[in-house]
Amino acid sequence: MFRHHTISLAALSLALAGCATQTPHTETALASEPAASSQAELDAIFAAYAALDTQNDPITAAAYGDTQALARMPSVSPETRAAQKSALEDIRAQLDALPTDAPDATNRKLLSDLIDQQLTSIAFDEDRLPFTNDWGPHSLLFYAIADTPVRNSDEAALLVQRLEAAPAYIRENTANMRRGIETGFVGSRSTTQIIIADMEKADYSRLTAPFADADPQIKARAETAAAETRTALEEAITFLKSDYLPATHELSAARDQPDGEAWYRFRVATETGSDLTPDEIHAIGLEEVARIRARMEAIIEEVEFEGSFADFLAFLRTDPQFYAGTPEELLEKASEMAKRADGFLPQMFETLPRLPYTVKPVPDEIAPTYTTGRYYTGSQHQGRAGIYYVNTYDLGARPLYELPALTLHEAVPGHHLQIALAQELDNQPDFRRNLMTTAFVEGWGLYAESLGEDADFYRTPYERFGRLSYEMWRACRLVADTGLHWKGWSVEQARTCFTDNSALSEHNIETELQRYVSWPAQALAYKIGEIEFHRLRTKAETALGEDFNIRTFHDVLLQQGGIPFNVVEANLDAWISEQTADEIPANED
C-alpha cells in the first residue's frame, strides 16, 4: 500500500517539476515557497524527535547505524524522564503549530500519537515496574553488551564506555523499584522470584567476551567495569530479596495497582492499537475459542482418534513420536523448517529483506523460565543477523507438531521478514523505521502462521492441529489477560482455558501465565492484530476480485513499517482505489 502510494506521488512530483521548468512564472515560484517552508519545518521536527529517540534509546540507535550510540546505556532516572517529557511536549507543540495543509499528514499524525503515548507512559511512571517474567534491566544489559559485535578498535573503545555506564543503569532501575514500593506499584511475588533466580544465574564472563581481542588498556577497563556491574547487580538482588519481595502480592493485577483501571485501559489501547474495551476483548476471545475448537475437533475426526478431546490432548502431550530425543535434534528440525519456509516466500512476497537470520538455542541460564521461542532483531549496520531462538530445555514440553507454527511466527514470514523489511525503509523518517506497534508486529506473526496453510507448509494433520493449538493459545490470551487484570480472576481460572482447549504442555502454560501476570495487555496484541490482518485481506480480495495478488498485497502492508492499523487501512484503501481506477476505461468523445 505505502509503496504504491509513494510511486504515484513520485510520478506526480516529476510531472509537476517538468511543468515548473517549462513555465517559470513568478506565481508558481511564490506558491511553492510556503510548501517548501512547511516541509523544512517538518523535517526539522522529525530530526529533533530522532535525536531525542537516539538519546533515550541508544541500543536501537546503534543497531540502526549510529556508531557513537555504542558508548551509552539508557537512563531511566526521574530526572531523565522529566527532561524527556519537556522535550516531547516541545516537539508536539511544534507539530501543532504547523498549518493544517502542511505536507506528510500521515507521518505528522503518527508522530503526534506516538508522543501522546509516550507522555502517558511517563505520567503513569511505568519505570517503577521494569521487569516481566523473562526480561528485565539485567537482560537488556547483557543484550546491549554481550550480544553486540565488536568489529574494530574504535567500536571496542565505544562499547567499553557502555559497559562502564552499566552500573548506573542498574542502580537507576533499583531506585525506580524502590519508588514502586513507596507508592504501592509493584510486581507479583512469583514473577519477582523468577527474576531473582534469573539474575543469580547470570554469566558475567559474557560482559567481557566482546573485548577478547581488544588492546590491553580497553580490556583492563572492561574487566573493571564488568566487576562494578556485577556489584550493582548483586546489590539489586539483595534489594529484591530483602525489600521488594516482602512488598509484593501473590498476584498483582493491573486493576489493583494505584489508578489501575486507567492504567490497564491505557495498556490495552497501546498494545492492541484499538479502542476496544477489556470486556469487548474478553468476548472476542470466547468467540474465537469456540470457533477454533470446532476446527480442532474436525481434525480429531480426520485422524479417526477414538476418545474425547481431552484424551486426544493427553495423547499429544505424552506420545514419544511427537518429541525430539535430544536438544540437537530439536534445533535441527527447527532449522530445517526455517529453510523450508524460506522456499515459499517468493510465492507470497515481492520484496524480501537483505538481512539473513540464524537459528540458535535459548541460553541455558534463562531457558527454564523462558518462552518456547523468540526472535531477536538483527542489524545490517552492526553485521548481526536476526536470531530465531528455540528453547531446547525440557524436551517433553516442546512438541514437534507445534514447531512449524513457531518457526513461521518467529522467523519467516513472521518477525524476521517484517522487521528486517522495516529496517530498510530508507524513504521514511527514522521514527517510522523504528516504530513497532505491538498489534501490527505480533498480529503479523500470528497471521504468518496462517500463511502456512496457504503454502501447504503443514505436512500432517498433527502439524495442522499444532497450528490451531497455537492459534487457540492466542485466543485464550484474550480471555486470560482480561480475566486476570480486569475481571478479578485467579491464575487457576486463567489456566483453565489453556489446559481445556490447547495442546500446550503444562510447563509452557505455566511459563505463559507468569508472562501474562507480569506484562498486562501485551498478550492481547497477537489475536487482535491477526484478526485485523485477515479483515484487511478479505477487504482487498472482495474489492479486487480476480485481480487480487497476494504478493502485491503483502508488499503494500509491509512497506509501511509497524504502524497502527487505522493508518494501514487508510493506505490500503488508497491502494485499492488506485487498482480499481486503472480498470475504468477513459471516456471517448
C-alpha positions as CSV (number, residue, x, y, z in Angstrom):
1,M,0.0,0.0,0.0
2,F,2.5,2.6,1.1
3,R,4.9,1.6,-1.7
4,H,2.3,2.0,-4.4
5,H,1.1,5.3,-3.0
6,T,4.6,6.6,-2.9
7,I,5.2,5.6,-6.5
8,S,2.1,7.5,-7.5
9,L,3.1,10.6,-5.6
10,A,6.6,10.4,-7.1
11,A,5.3,10.3,-10.6
12,L,3.1,13.3,-9.9
13,S,6.0,15.2,-8.4
14,L,8.1,14.6,-11.5
15,A,5.3,15.8,-13.7
16,L,4.8,19.0,-11.7
17,A,8.6,19.6,-11.7
18,G,8.6,19.3,-15.5
19,C,5.7,21.8,-15.8
20,A,7.5,24.3,-13.5
21,T,10.6,24.1,-15.6
22,Q,8.7,24.8,-18.8
23,T,6.6,27.7,-17.3
24,P,8.8,29.6,-14.8
25,H,6.1,32.1,-13.8
26,T,6.6,34.2,-10.6
27,E,3.3,33.0,-9.2
28,T,4.4,29.4,-9.4
29,A,7.7,30.1,-7.6
30,L,5.9,32.1,-4.9
31,A,3.3,29.4,-4.4
32,S,5.9,26.7,-3.8
33,E,7.7,28.7,-1.0
34,P,5.1,28.1,1.8
35,A,5.1,24.3,1.0
36,A,8.9,24.2,1.0
37,S,8.9,26.1,4.2
38,S,6.5,23.7,5.9
39,Q,8.4,20.7,4.6
40,A,11.6,22.2,6.1
41,E,9.9,22.8,9.4
42,L,8.6,19.2,9.4
43,D,12.0,17.8,8.6
44,A,13.4,19.7,11.5
45,I,10.7,18.3,13.8
46,F,11.4,14.8,12.6
47,A,15.1,15.4,13.2
48,A,14.5,16.7,16.7
49,Y,12.5,13.6,17.6
50,A,15.1,11.3,16.1
51,A,17.8,13.0,18.2
52,L,15.7,12.6,21.3
53,D,14.9,9.0,20.5
54,T,18.6,8.3,20.0
55,Q,19.4,9.8,23.3
56,N,16.7,7.8,25.1
57,D,17.3,4.5,23.3
58,P,21.0,4.2,22.3
59,I,20.6,0.4,22.0
60,T,18.3,0.7,19.0
61,A,20.1,3.7,17.7
62,A,23.4,1.8,17.5
63,A,21.6,-1.1,15.7
64,Y,20.4,1.4,13.1
65,G,23.9,2.7,12.3
66,D,24.6,5.4,14.9
67,T,28.0,4.1,15.9
68,Q,28.5,6.7,18.7
69,A,25.4,5.3,20.5
70,L,27.5,2.2,21.2
71,A,29.0,4.3,24.1
72,R,25.8,4.7,26.0
73,M,23.3,2.8,28.1
74,P,19.8,4.2,28.5
75,S,19.0,6.4,31.5
76,V,15.7,5.8,33.4
77,S,16.1,8.2,36.2
78,P,13.2,10.6,37.1
79,E,15.4,13.5,36.1
80,T,15.9,11.9,32.6
81,R,12.2,11.3,32.3
82,A,11.4,14.9,33.2
83,A,13.7,16.2,30.6
84,Q,12.2,13.7,28.0
85,K,8.7,14.9,28.9
86,S,9.7,18.5,28.4
87,A,11.3,17.7,25.0
88,L,8.3,15.7,23.9
89,E,5.9,18.4,24.8
90,D,8.0,20.9,22.9
91,I,8.1,18.7,19.8
92,R,4.3,18.2,19.9
93,A,3.8,21.9,20.2
94,Q,5.9,22.4,17.1
95,L,3.8,19.8,15.3
96,D,0.5,21.5,16.4
97,A,1.8,24.9,15.1
98,L,2.2,23.6,11.6
99,P,-0.5,24.7,9.1
100,T,-3.3,22.2,8.6
101,D,-2.3,21.8,5.0
102,A,1.4,21.0,5.8
103,P,2.9,18.1,3.9
104,D,3.1,14.5,5.1
105,A,-0.1,14.3,7.1
106,T,0.4,10.6,7.8
107,N,3.7,10.9,9.5
108,R,2.6,14.0,11.3
109,K,-0.3,12.1,12.8
110,L,1.8,9.1,13.6
111,L,4.4,11.1,15.4
112,S,1.8,13.1,17.3
113,D,0.1,9.9,18.5
114,L,3.4,8.3,19.4
115,I,4.3,11.3,21.5
116,D,1.0,11.2,23.3
117,Q,1.5,7.6,24.1
118,Q,5.0,8.2,25.5
119,L,3.8,11.1,27.6
120,T,1.0,9.0,29.0
121,S,3.5,6.2,29.9
122,I,5.7,8.8,31.7
123,A,2.6,10.1,33.6
124,F,1.9,6.5,34.8
125,D,5.5,6.2,35.9
126,E,5.9,2.8,34.4
127,D,9.6,2.8,35.1
128,R,8.6,1.6,38.6
129,L,7.9,-1.9,37.2
130,P,10.9,-2.6,34.9
131,F,10.7,-6.4,34.6
132,T,8.5,-9.2,33.3
133,N,8.9,-12.9,34.0
134,D,11.7,-13.3,31.4
135,W,13.1,-9.8,30.8
136,G,14.4,-7.1,32.9
137,P,17.2,-4.5,33.2
138,H,19.8,-7.2,33.5
139,S,18.5,-8.8,30.3
140,L,18.9,-5.6,28.4
141,L,22.3,-5.0,29.9
142,F,23.6,-8.4,28.7
143,Y,22.0,-8.0,25.3
144,A,23.5,-4.5,24.9
145,I,27.0,-5.6,25.8
146,A,27.4,-9.3,25.2
147,D,25.4,-9.6,22.0
148,T,26.9,-6.5,20.3
149,P,29.6,-7.5,17.8
150,V,32.9,-5.5,18.0
151,R,34.5,-5.2,14.6
152,N,37.4,-2.9,15.3
153,S,39.3,-1.0,17.9
154,D,37.1,2.1,17.6
155,E,34.0,0.1,18.4
156,A,35.7,-1.6,21.3
157,A,36.6,1.9,22.7
158,L,32.9,2.9,22.4
159,L,31.4,-0.3,23.8
160,V,33.6,-0.2,26.9
161,Q,32.1,3.1,27.7
162,R,28.6,1.5,27.6
163,L,29.8,-1.2,30.0
164,E,31.2,1.5,32.3
165,A,27.7,3.1,32.3
166,A,26.0,-0.2,33.2
167,P,26.2,0.1,37.0
168,A,24.4,3.4,37.0
169,Y,21.7,1.9,34.7
170,I,21.2,-0.9,37.2
171,R,21.1,1.4,40.2
172,E,18.6,3.7,38.5
173,N,16.3,0.8,38.0
174,T,16.7,-0.3,41.6
175,A,15.8,3.2,42.7
176,N,12.7,3.1,40.5
177,M,11.6,-0.2,42.0
178,R,12.1,1.3,45.5
179,R,9.8,4.2,44.4
180,G,7.3,1.5,43.4
181,I,7.4,0.0,46.9
182,E,6.7,3.5,48.4
183,T,3.8,4.1,46.0
184,G,2.3,0.6,46.1
185,F,3.1,-0.1,42.4
186,V,4.9,-3.5,42.4
187,G,5.1,-6.7,40.5
188,S,3.8,-10.1,41.6
189,R,5.6,-12.3,44.1
190,S,6.1,-15.2,41.7
191,T,7.5,-13.0,38.9
192,T,9.9,-11.4,41.4
193,Q,11.1,-14.8,42.5
194,I,11.7,-15.8,38.9
195,I,13.7,-12.7,38.1
196,I,15.8,-13.1,41.3
197,A,16.7,-16.7,40.2
198,D,17.4,-15.5,36.7
199,M,19.8,-12.8,37.9
200,E,21.6,-15.2,40.2
201,K,22.4,-17.4,37.3
202,A,24.0,-14.6,35.2
203,D,27.2,-15.5,33.4
204,Y,29.3,-12.4,33.9
205,S,32.1,-13.6,31.6
206,R,29.8,-12.7,28.8
207,L,30.3,-9.0,29.6
208,T,34.0,-9.1,28.8
209,A,33.7,-11.5,25.8
210,P,33.3,-8.7,23.2
211,F,36.7,-7.3,24.3
212,A,38.7,-10.6,23.9
213,D,40.7,-9.2,21.1
214,A,40.9,-5.5,22.2
215,D,44.1,-3.8,23.2
216,P,45.2,-4.3,26.8
217,Q,44.0,-0.9,28.1
218,I,40.5,-1.4,26.8
219,K,40.5,-5.0,28.1
220,A,41.5,-3.8,31.5
221,R,38.8,-1.2,31.6
222,A,36.3,-3.8,30.5
223,E,37.3,-6.1,33.4
224,T,37.0,-3.3,35.9
225,A,33.6,-2.2,34.5
226,A,32.3,-5.8,34.5
227,A,33.3,-6.2,38.2
228,E,31.5,-3.0,39.1
229,T,28.5,-4.1,37.1
230,R,28.4,-7.4,38.9
231,T,28.5,-5.5,42.2
232,A,25.5,-3.3,41.1
233,L,23.5,-6.4,40.1
234,E,24.3,-8.2,43.3
235,E,23.1,-5.1,45.2
236,A,19.9,-5.3,43.1
237,I,19.4,-9.0,44.0
238,T,19.8,-8.2,47.7
239,F,17.3,-5.4,47.4
240,L,14.8,-7.6,45.6
241,K,15.1,-10.3,48.3
242,S,15.1,-8.1,51.4
243,D,12.9,-5.1,50.4
244,Y,11.0,-5.8,47.3
245,L,9.8,-9.4,47.7
246,P,8.1,-8.7,51.1
247,A,6.2,-5.8,49.5
248,T,4.7,-7.9,46.7
249,H,1.4,-9.7,46.5
250,E,0.8,-13.2,45.1
251,L,-1.0,-11.7,42.1
252,S,-0.5,-8.0,41.2
253,A,-3.4,-7.5,38.8
254,A,-3.2,-4.2,36.8
255,R,-6.6,-3.1,38.0
256,D,-5.4,-3.4,41.6
257,Q,-2.5,-1.1,41.1
258,P,-2.8,2.6,42.0
259,D,-5.0,4.1,39.3
260,G,-5.1,0.6,37.9
261,E,-8.3,0.8,35.9
262,A,-7.0,3.7,33.9
263,W,-3.6,2.1,33.6
264,Y,-4.9,-1.1,32.2
265,R,-7.2,0.7,29.7
266,F,-4.1,2.6,28.5
267,R,-2.1,-0.7,28.3
268,V,-5.0,-2.3,26.3
269,A,-5.2,0.7,23.9
270,T,-1.4,0.8,23.5
271,E,-0.9,-2.9,22.8
272,T,-3.9,-3.5,20.6
273,G,-3.9,-0.2,18.8
274,S,-7.7,-0.1,19.1
275,D,-10.5,1.5,21.2
276,L,-11.8,-2.0,22.3
277,T,-12.7,-2.2,26.0
278,P,-11.4,-5.1,28.2
279,D,-14.9,-6.6,28.3
280,E,-15.2,-6.5,24.5
281,I,-11.8,-8.2,24.1
282,H,-12.8,-10.8,26.6
283,A,-16.0,-11.5,24.5
284,I,-13.9,-11.7,21.3
285,G,-11.7,-14.2,23.0
286,L,-14.6,-16.5,23.9
287,E,-15.9,-16.4,20.4
288,E,-12.5,-17.3,18.9
289,V,-12.1,-20.1,21.4
290,A,-15.3,-21.7,20.2
291,R,-14.5,-21.2,16.5
292,I,-11.0,-22.7,16.8
293,R,-12.2,-25.6,19.0
294,A,-14.6,-26.7,16.2
295,R,-11.7,-26.8,13.7
296,M,-9.6,-28.8,16.1
297,E,-12.4,-31.3,16.7
298,A,-12.7,-31.8,12.9
299,I,-9.0,-32.8,12.7
300,I,-9.6,-35.3,15.6
301,E,-12.3,-36.9,13.4
302,E,-10.0,-36.8,10.4
303,V,-7.3,-38.9,12.1
304,E,-10.1,-41.3,13.4
305,F,-8.9,-40.9,17.0
306,E,-11.1,-42.9,19.5
307,G,-11.7,-40.8,22.6
308,S,-12.6,-37.4,23.9
309,F,-11.0,-34.1,23.1
310,A,-9.2,-34.3,26.5
311,D,-8.0,-37.8,25.6
312,F,-6.5,-36.5,22.3
313,L,-4.7,-33.7,24.1
314,A,-3.3,-36.3,26.6
315,F,-2.2,-38.4,23.6
316,L,-0.4,-35.5,22.0
317,R,1.3,-34.4,25.3
318,T,2.6,-37.9,26.1
319,D,3.3,-39.9,22.9
320,P,7.1,-40.1,22.2
321,Q,6.6,-39.8,18.5
322,F,5.8,-36.1,18.9
323,Y,9.0,-35.2,20.7
324,A,12.7,-34.8,19.9
325,G,15.1,-37.1,21.6
326,T,17.9,-34.5,22.1
327,P,18.3,-30.7,22.1
328,E,20.3,-31.0,18.9
329,E,17.5,-32.9,17.1
330,L,15.0,-30.2,18.1
331,L,17.3,-27.5,16.8
332,E,18.0,-29.3,13.6
333,K,14.3,-29.7,12.9
334,A,13.7,-26.0,13.6
335,S,16.5,-25.2,11.2
336,E,15.1,-27.5,8.5
337,M,11.6,-25.9,8.9
338,A,13.1,-22.4,8.7
339,K,14.9,-23.3,5.5
340,R,11.7,-24.8,4.1
341,A,9.8,-21.7,5.0
342,D,12.4,-19.6,3.0
343,G,11.3,-21.7,0.0
344,F,7.8,-20.4,-0.2
345,L,8.5,-16.7,0.4
346,P,8.7,-15.8,-3.3
347,Q,5.2,-17.2,-3.9
348,M,3.8,-14.7,-1.4
349,F,6.1,-11.7,-1.3
350,E,7.5,-9.4,-3.9
351,T,10.1,-7.8,-1.7
352,L,12.4,-9.8,0.6
353,P,14.9,-8.4,3.1
354,R,18.6,-8.3,2.6
355,L,19.4,-9.2,6.2
356,P,19.6,-13.0,6.9
357,Y,18.7,-14.8,10.1
358,T,20.0,-17.7,12.1
359,V,18.6,-20.4,14.5
360,K,20.0,-20.7,18.0
361,P,19.1,-22.4,21.3
362,V,17.9,-20.2,24.1
363,P,20.9,-19.8,26.5
364,D,20.9,-22.4,29.3
365,E,20.8,-19.9,32.2
366,I,17.4,-18.5,31.2
367,A,15.8,-21.4,29.4
368,P,13.8,-22.9,32.3
369,T,11.6,-19.9,32.7
370,Y,11.8,-18.6,29.1
371,T,9.1,-18.8,26.4
372,T,9.1,-21.5,23.7
373,G,10.8,-19.3,21.1
374,R,11.6,-15.7,20.3
375,Y,13.0,-13.5,17.6
376,Y,15.9,-11.1,18.3
377,T,16.2,-8.3,15.8
378,G,19.4,-8.2,13.8
379,S,21.2,-5.2,12.4
380,Q,22.7,-4.7,8.9
381,H,24.8,-1.8,10.3
382,Q,26.3,-3.9,13.1
383,G,26.8,-7.0,11.0
384,R,24.4,-9.0,13.2
385,A,21.9,-11.5,11.7
386,G,18.4,-11.8,13.1
387,I,18.1,-14.7,15.6
388,Y,15.3,-17.2,15.9
389,Y,15.8,-18.6,19.4
390,V,14.4,-22.1,20.1
391,N,14.0,-23.3,23.7
392,T,15.6,-26.8,23.9
393,Y,15.1,-27.0,27.7
394,D,12.6,-29.8,28.9
395,L,12.1,-31.6,25.5
396,G,8.8,-33.0,26.8
397,A,7.4,-29.5,26.8
398,R,8.5,-28.8,23.1
399,P,6.2,-30.9,20.8
400,L,7.3,-31.2,17.2
401,Y,3.8,-30.6,15.9
402,E,3.9,-27.0,17.2
403,L,7.3,-26.3,15.7
404,P,6.2,-25.4,12.2
405,A,3.8,-22.7,13.5
406,L,6.5,-21.4,15.9
407,T,9.0,-21.2,13.0
408,L,6.7,-19.3,10.7
409,H,5.9,-16.8,13.5
410,E,9.4,-16.1,14.8
411,A,11.4,-16.4,11.6
412,V,9.8,-16.1,8.2
413,P,7.4,-15.0,7.0
414,G,6.8,-13.7,10.5
415,H,9.0,-11.4,12.7
416,H,12.3,-11.6,10.8
417,L,10.7,-10.8,7.4
418,Q,8.6,-7.9,8.7
419,I,11.1,-6.3,11.0
420,A,14.1,-6.6,8.6
421,L,12.0,-5.0,5.8
422,A,11.0,-2.2,8.2
423,Q,14.7,-1.5,8.8
424,E,15.2,-0.9,5.1
425,L,12.5,1.8,4.8
426,D,15.0,4.5,3.8
427,N,12.3,6.7,2.4
428,Q,10.8,7.3,5.8
429,P,11.8,9.3,8.9
430,D,13.9,7.5,11.4
431,F,11.0,7.2,13.9
432,R,8.9,5.4,11.3
433,R,11.5,2.7,10.7
434,N,11.8,2.2,14.5
435,L,8.0,2.2,15.0
436,M,6.9,-1.3,16.0
437,T,3.2,-1.2,17.1
438,T,2.7,-4.4,19.1
439,A,-0.6,-5.3,17.4
440,F,1.0,-5.0,13.9
441,V,4.2,-6.8,14.8
442,E,2.6,-9.7,16.8
443,G,-0.5,-9.7,14.7
444,W,1.7,-10.2,11.7
445,G,3.5,-13.1,13.4
446,L,0.2,-14.9,14.0
447,Y,-1.1,-14.1,10.5
448,A,2.2,-15.6,9.2
449,E,1.3,-18.9,10.9
450,S,-1.9,-19.0,8.9
451,L,0.1,-18.5,5.6
452,G,1.5,-21.9,6.2
453,E,-1.9,-23.3,5.3
454,D,-1.9,-21.3,2.0
455,A,1.5,-22.7,1.2
456,D,0.8,-26.3,2.3
457,F,3.6,-26.0,4.9
458,Y,1.9,-28.2,7.5
459,R,2.6,-31.7,6.3
460,T,0.4,-33.8,8.7
461,P,-2.9,-33.4,10.5
462,Y,-1.0,-33.2,13.7
463,E,1.0,-30.2,12.5
464,R,-2.2,-28.6,11.4
465,F,-3.6,-29.3,14.8
466,G,-0.5,-27.8,16.3
467,R,-1.1,-24.7,14.3
468,L,-4.6,-24.5,15.6
469,S,-3.4,-25.2,19.1
470,Y,-1.1,-22.1,18.8
471,E,-4.0,-20.0,17.5
472,M,-6.1,-21.3,20.4
473,W,-3.2,-20.2,22.7
474,R,-3.6,-16.6,21.4
475,A,-7.4,-16.7,21.7
476,C,-7.1,-17.9,25.3
477,R,-4.8,-15.0,25.9
478,L,-7.7,-12.6,25.2
479,V,-9.7,-14.4,27.9
480,A,-6.9,-14.9,30.4
481,D,-5.3,-11.5,30.3
482,T,-8.6,-9.6,30.7
483,G,-9.7,-12.1,33.3
484,L,-6.6,-11.7,35.4
485,H,-6.2,-7.9,35.1
486,W,-9.8,-6.7,34.7
487,K,-12.3,-9.3,36.0
488,G,-10.6,-10.3,39.2
489,W,-9.7,-13.9,38.1
490,S,-7.3,-16.1,39.9
491,V,-4.4,-17.7,38.0
492,E,-6.2,-21.0,38.2
493,Q,-9.2,-19.6,36.4
494,A,-7.0,-18.3,33.7
495,R,-5.2,-21.6,33.4
496,T,-8.4,-23.5,32.5
497,C,-8.8,-22.0,29.0
498,F,-5.3,-23.3,28.0
499,T,-5.5,-26.8,29.6
500,D,-9.0,-27.5,28.3
501,N,-8.6,-26.2,24.8
502,S,-5.0,-26.4,23.7
503,A,-2.3,-29.0,23.3
504,L,0.3,-26.8,25.1
505,S,2.4,-28.5,27.6
506,E,1.9,-27.8,31.3
507,H,5.4,-26.3,31.5
508,N,4.6,-23.9,28.6
509,I,1.3,-23.0,30.1
510,E,2.8,-22.1,33.5
511,T,5.5,-20.0,31.8
512,E,3.0,-18.2,29.8
513,L,0.7,-17.5,32.8
514,Q,3.6,-15.8,34.5
515,R,4.1,-13.7,31.4
516,Y,0.5,-12.5,31.4
517,V,0.7,-11.7,35.1
518,S,3.8,-9.6,34.7
519,W,3.1,-8.0,31.4
520,P,-0.5,-6.6,31.3
521,A,-2.3,-6.5,27.9
522,Q,0.8,-7.3,25.8
523,A,-0.6,-10.7,25.0
524,L,-3.8,-9.2,23.6
525,A,-2.0,-7.8,20.6
526,Y,-1.5,-11.1,18.8
527,K,-5.1,-12.2,18.2
528,I,-6.5,-8.7,17.8
529,G,-3.7,-7.9,15.3
530,E,-4.2,-11.1,13.4
531,I,-7.9,-10.6,13.1
532,E,-7.2,-7.1,11.6
533,F,-4.8,-8.6,9.0
534,H,-7.4,-11.2,7.9
535,R,-10.1,-8.5,7.8
536,L,-7.9,-6.3,5.6
537,R,-7.1,-9.2,3.3
538,T,-10.7,-10.1,2.9
539,K,-11.5,-6.4,2.2
540,A,-8.8,-6.3,-0.6
541,E,-9.9,-9.7,-2.0
542,T,-13.5,-8.6,-2.2
543,A,-12.7,-5.3,-3.8
544,L,-10.3,-6.6,-6.4
545,G,-11.7,-10.0,-7.1
546,E,-9.6,-11.9,-9.7
547,D,-7.2,-9.0,-9.8
548,F,-6.2,-9.6,-6.2
549,N,-2.5,-10.5,-6.0
550,I,-1.2,-11.9,-2.6
551,R,2.4,-10.8,-3.3
552,T,1.5,-7.2,-4.0
553,F,-1.0,-7.1,-1.1
554,H,1.7,-8.2,1.3
555,D,4.1,-5.7,-0.1
556,V,1.5,-3.0,0.5
557,L,1.3,-3.9,4.1
558,L,5.0,-4.4,4.9
559,Q,6.4,-1.4,3.1
560,Q,4.8,0.8,5.7
561,G,6.6,-0.4,8.8
562,G,4.9,-1.5,12.0
563,I,2.3,1.3,12.2
564,P,-1.2,1.4,13.7
565,F,-4.0,-0.3,11.8
566,N,-6.0,2.9,11.2
567,V,-3.2,4.2,9.1
568,V,-2.6,0.8,7.5
569,E,-6.2,0.6,6.4
570,A,-6.3,4.2,5.1
571,N,-3.3,3.4,2.9
572,L,-4.8,0.1,1.8
573,D,-8.0,1.9,0.8
574,A,-5.9,4.3,-1.3
575,W,-4.1,1.4,-3.0
576,I,-7.4,-0.4,-3.7
577,S,-8.7,2.8,-5.3
578,E,-5.6,3.1,-7.5
579,Q,-6.1,-0.5,-8.7
580,T,-9.8,-0.1,-9.4
581,A,-9.3,3.3,-11.1
582,D,-6.8,1.7,-13.5
583,E,-9.6,-0.6,-14.7
584,I,-12.0,2.2,-15.5
585,P,-11.8,2.9,-19.3
586,A,-11.3,6.5,-20.3
587,N,-14.3,8.4,-21.8
588,E,-14.3,8.6,-25.5
589,D,-15.7,11.6,-27.4
